[in-house]
Structure formats: C-alpha cells, structure tokens
Amino acid sequence: MPRGDKSAYTNKQKRQAEHIEDSDEHQGLSKPEAERRAWATVNKDSGGGKQSGSGRTPSNR
C-alpha cells in the first residue's frame, strides 16, 4: 500500500477524519495541515487501518 493510501480505513474512520478536517479548516488551518491532523487523530484513536471491534482480544488472554 503506497504512503497516503486511505483504502485500508473503514467508512467510519473516513467520516471521522472528514469531520475533524472540516472543523480544523473552519478554525483557520490550511487544507493540507487540517487533513494531516485529521488522519493523525484517527490513527491515534483507532490504531489506524481496518480494525473491527469483534474478534480482537488482548494478547494476554
């Protein structure tokens, strides 16, 4: 997957990033900076990429 490819994200993660980006742009950030911050936030919150909640268990189980 090339760098910057967003195909590995779920629709929910894409919507979250779009919402964050719109909010940052509204606050006066440039589009590239708003996009960068939006995806950084999505990655921080979800770990990035497609990850469903079901079937994922802690490794110490």
C-alpha positions, 0 to 999 in steps of 0.5 A: 500500500503506497504512503497516503493510501486511505483504502485500508480505513473503514467508512467510519474512520473516513467520516471521522477524519472528514469531520475533524478536517472540516472543523480544523479548516473552519478554525483557520488551518490550511487544507493540507495541515487540517487533513494531516491532523485529521488522519493523525487523530484517527490513527491515534484513536483507532490504531489506524487501518481496518480494525473491527471491534469483534474478534480482537482480544488482548494478547494476554488472554 
